[in-house]
Amino acid sequence: MLAMLVSPVAAQRRDFPTRPPGDPAAIERGRALYSVNCTFCHGPDTRGGDGGPSLLRAAIVLDDQNGELIAPVVKNGRADRGMPRFSFTDAQIQDIVAFIHSFTAAGYDASRMKPPSIIVGDAKAGEAYFARTCGSCHSPTGDLRGYASRFSEEKALQQTWMMPGSGGRGAAPVKLNVPPTTVTVTLPSGEKVEGALDRLDDFVVSLTERDGTHRSFRTSGDTPKVEVHDPLQPHRQLLATYSDTDIHNVTAYLATLK
């Protein structure tokens, strides 16, 4: 009787794969992308976060070899589970896959040891990086004056400078004075319609004009012509360039702006 009860359970148990070490450069790039887009839901160590499941023992992650199972989920999202789709390039997805696969599924590893503070970078190096990369748009004595005092949680401070307005399930984004994303729709007649972007998908673009008028247009391929003006586009472009060291250093520097 005991053998009959135990055997089916043992047969269903999933073995944790042993993977060869990944490319350190790819893992580093994937860590930066993951920390911005995935940490709030899936946790910094992939073991689950605020409202999101653990990826470490997820069947898709365990069965995935080189991103063939993970990539479709990232590209298409899972609307039924509250996961949005992401517009990463194939190369960026491979970097994220490399980072996810860098964690050990079985046993205790260093990733379980959460530091008492994420402020572990070199503030001086972060100041130099900020001046070189961010200084043309932001100022520590202007729009970022007192930046650190706006946050009660260090992760939110870091998340916000990397992608202003972002958050995650269970983590509301800090309100910042960021202009809205606008859109210009050029109709076949040549008429241009401009306003704040409300919605944009494969079939419809919707906007609100300055006088409050809501307008929607069906799209088919490149008709009508749709131009999106996203004030955060420079931040999105920089995401792929940050190293883990850059993130820690800039976070340490911004933490001094009180």
Disulfide bonds with the S-S distance in Angstrom:
none
